Amino acid sequence: MALNNSFRLIGTIITPFNKVKRGKYNVYEVEIEVQNGKSIQTIPLTFYAKTANPVTDYTRDLTGMQVAVGGYIQGNRYSLQDKVIHYIYMVVNELSIISKGFDDMNTGVSAQGILIPDDDLPF
């Protein structure tokens, strides 16, 4: 059995990009709401601030837009004052905007009402 640490999500971005320093790396974080059955979950997403080939324009506010994202799970652990801390990030390396928001000005479609088959996803 092979280990697969990738993910694909469709949801609505609910926060603007927030620049964060993680060690020697600059990253951007946003939160996405996704529906899982009858519950709605909020998940933080991480974007590495690469100078070449950025995933998106981090100065653009995507709040309220429905997106499809793909990426990988990254984790590590470190010791701090005799305590081991484990962490996991969901790192995005693909992002596609599906709808401009809850009240899409071009179509009047609610972002929650759009269903896209897996075959039509961009990744």
Secondary structure by P-SEA (a helix, b strand, c coil): ccccccccccccccccbbbbbcccbbbbbbbbbbbcccbbbbbbbbbbbcccccccccccccccccbbbbbbbbbcccccccbbbbbccccccbbbbcccccccccccccccccccccccccc
